[in-house]
Amino acid sequence: MSPDIRIESFDHRLAPPHAPLIRRVEAARSAAERALPNGLQRPPAAVAGILVERSKWLAQFARVGEGPDAPVVGFKLGYAERSTRFYSWLGGVDPDFRRRGIARQLMVDQHRWCTAEGFELIETSTTNRFRAMLLLNLRMGFDVVGTRAGEHALNILLAKSLKPRPGITGVL
């Protein structure tokens, strides 16, 4: 990852009001609109609301440069589904900043955080249209565990165990 990119994280320990989180989601909107066909699909306050209503959540933002106005070029959002299961919900990297290791670093940091928080399993879903994300998930140790009919495409369901397995070394 480029040295000018830094990862900023917020989690469930962020005390209300959640204005800093909402500001970062708003800043991520531009990256989301360029990275995802339908952008965020919800106002930033609604996206932040989905996170903060969960017992545990993590929001990560990749920014270029320093300071409060440094643009967000990538993001990854997720939350607890159950006490030991984390759902990696939404993420993307601005196309102008792809192939720099940003998505991989966001994922590595997310998995470290999840392990430290006691999660045993991470789940996510994608579609064949986001082939680079599907391949990154597979390279990072996810298994395809099923499919589900989506609104516009077949959703590919993936899961990764965070529990150590004897004789197998992970990417973390």
N, C-alpha and C positions, 0 to 999 in steps of 0.2 A: 504494500500500500504506500502511496506517495506520502512523504513526510509532511506535506502541507495539509493533509486530511487528518482531522481528529474526530474521535468518537465521543459523543456526549450522551450520558444515560440518565434517565429518571426512572424511579420505581415506586412501589407502593408506599415507601417511607416518606414520599413527598407530602408535606402537610398542606391541607387546603388553605387558601384557595389554590387552585391548580393553574393559575395564570401562566407560570413559566412553561408548563406542559402544553397548554393551548397555544401559546406563542410559537413553540417549536413545531407543533403540528401544522399551524398556519404557514410557517416558513417551509415546511416539507411539502406543502401543497404544490408548489411549482415543480419540484422533482417528481412528485406523484403523477402530475398531469403529463409529464414527459415520459415517465417510466411505465405507467399503467394506462391501458386504453380508456378506462372510465374514471381516471383520477382517484380521488378519495371517496367519491360518491356520497359523502356526508360532510356537513360543516365541521371545521376543526373542533369546536366545542363538543359536538356529538361524538366524534372519534375519541376525544379525551374522556368523555363521559362513559363510554363503553369500557375503557380501561379501568378508570378509578372506581367503578362499581364492583370490581372483582377484588377478592381477598389479596391476591398478589398479581402484579403486572410489571412489565418492563417496556420502556420506550427508548429507542436508541436513534441517534441522529448523527450522520456523518457530515461534517462541515468543512469547508475550505477556508483556511486561514483562522485568525484569531478575532476576538471581539464579538460584541452582541449582534453585529450586522453581517457576520460571516454566513454566506449562503449554505443552506442545507442541500446536499447533493445526493443523499441516500438516507434511508430510514428503515427501521424494523420494529414492529409492535407486536406484543404478545401478552398472554394472560393465563392465569391458572384455570384449568378446566376442573380439576380435582386437586386434592392436596399433593398428589405425586405426579400429576399430569399437566404439562404446559402446552398451550396451543400457540404456535407461531403464526399470527393472524395475517399480518399485512406488512409488506415491505417493497422496496424498489430502489433503484439507483438511476439517476438521471443518465440518459443515453450518452451524453457528452463525457461522462465520468466512468463509464463501464470499462471492464478489462484492466482495472487498476487494483483489484483485490478488495474493494470496499464491501461488496456483498459477503464475501468470505469472512472478512474481519468482523463484520456485524454478527454473522452467524457464530463464529468462534466465541466472541464475547458473550453472546446470548447463552450459549451452551455452558460456558464457565459459570455465569450467573445462576443459571438453572441448577447446576450441580451444587453450587454453594447454598442455594435455597432449599435443597432437599428433593428436588424433582427427580423422578426416575425415568420419565418418558417425555419426549417432545413429539408433538404431532403437527402436521401442516398439510396443506393441500395446494395443488397447482393445476394447471392445464398444459396440454401438449404445446400450446401456443407460446408458453414461457419456457421454451426448451432449455435455455441457459440456466434458469433457476432449477428446473427438474434435474439437470445434470449435476449442478452444484450440490443439491440435496443428496443425490446418490453418492457423489464423491465424499461427502461429509458423513456418510454412514447411515443415511436413512434407507429404509426398506419400503417398497410399495406394498401397502397392506389392503388396498381396495380401490374401488372407483365409485363415483356417485354422479348421477345425472345433474348437471348444472343448468342454469338458465340459458347459457349460450354454448356450452361445451361440456364434455365429460371432465369431471374433477378427478384428479389422481390423488389419492390419500396416501400419505407417507408417515412413518413413525421411526423414531430412533430411541433406543434404550440408552440411558445415561449410566446404568449400573455396569460396573466393571465386569468383564467376562474373562475368565481364566484363559491365559494363553493368547489373548487378542489385544493388540495395542490399538488405541484410538488415535484420532487426529488432534485431540486436545492436549 
